[in-house]
């Protein structure tokens, strides 16, 4: 089993991988912000969605004993 290590923050920089709540669902996606719009994963522009930034991925712990 793998574990993501998330740093709780409201501030992300371009190309960070963030943890977001979008329409009441958690999503981990690459982040861009341009001209007042969130642009996440595959250039999907999220303008009509309620987006909240939870944090950013700062590492991965991989359990190799399984």
VEXDREN-2710 file (C-alpha; in Angstrom, 1 decimal):
% VEXDREN-2710
k/r/px/py/pz
1/UNK/0.0/0.0/0.0
2/UNK/1.3/3.5/-0.8
3/UNK/0.7/6.6/1.2
4/UNK/0.7/10.2/0.1
5/UNK/2.3/12.8/2.3
6/UNK/0.2/16.0/2.2
7/UNK/1.3/19.4/3.5
8/UNK/-1.7/21.3/4.7
9/UNK/-1.7/24.7/2.8
10/UNK/-3.9/27.1/0.9
11/UNK/-1.1/28.2/-1.3
12/UNK/0.0/26.3/-4.3
13/UNK/2.5/27.2/-7.1
14/UNK/2.1/26.2/-10.7
15/UNK/3.0/22.5/-11.4
16/UNK/2.4/21.5/-7.7
17/UNK/0.3/18.4/-7.2
18/UNK/-2.5/19.4/-4.9
19/UNK/-5.3/17.8/-2.8
20/UNK/-8.6/19.6/-3.7
21/UNK/-12.2/19.3/-2.7
22/UNK/-14.3/19.8/-5.9
23/UNK/-18.0/19.5/-5.6
24/UNK/-17.7/17.6/-2.3
25/UNK/-15.2/15.0/-3.7
26/UNK/-11.5/14.8/-3.0
27/UNK/-9.2/14.9/-6.0
28/UNK/-5.4/14.9/-6.4
29/UNK/-4.4/16.8/-9.5
30/UNK/-1.7/19.0/-11.0
31/UNK/-2.4/22.6/-10.4
32/UNK/-2.2/25.8/-12.5
33/UNK/-3.9/29.1/-11.8
34/UNK/-4.3/31.6/-14.7
35/UNK/-6.5/34.7/-15.1
36/UNK/-8.6/33.8/-12.1
37/UNK/-9.3/30.2/-13.1
38/UNK/-8.1/26.9/-11.7
39/UNK/-6.7/24.8/-14.5
40/UNK/-6.3/21.2/-13.3
41/UNK/-5.2/17.9/-15.0
42/UNK/-5.4/17.8/-18.7
43/UNK/-6.2/21.5/-18.9
44/UNK/-9.7/21.0/-17.5
45/UNK/-10.7/24.5/-16.6
46/UNK/-12.8/24.5/-13.4
47/UNK/-14.8/27.7/-13.5
48/UNK/-18.2/26.4/-12.6
49/UNK/-17.2/24.2/-9.7
50/UNK/-16.7/24.9/-6.1
51/UNK/-12.9/24.3/-5.6
52/UNK/-11.2/24.3/-2.2
53/UNK/-7.4/23.7/-1.8
54/UNK/-6.6/21.3/1.1
55/UNK/-2.8/20.9/0.6
56/UNK/0.0/19.8/-1.6
57/UNK/1.6/16.4/-2.1
58/UNK/5.2/16.6/-0.8
59/UNK/6.1/12.9/-0.8
60/UNK/5.1/9.3/-1.2
61/UNK/5.7/6.5/1.2
62/UNK/5.8/3.1/-0.5
63/UNK/5.5/0.1/1.8
64/UNK/7.7/-2.5/0.1
65/UNK/7.1/-5.2/2.7
66/UNK/3.7/-6.3/1.2
END
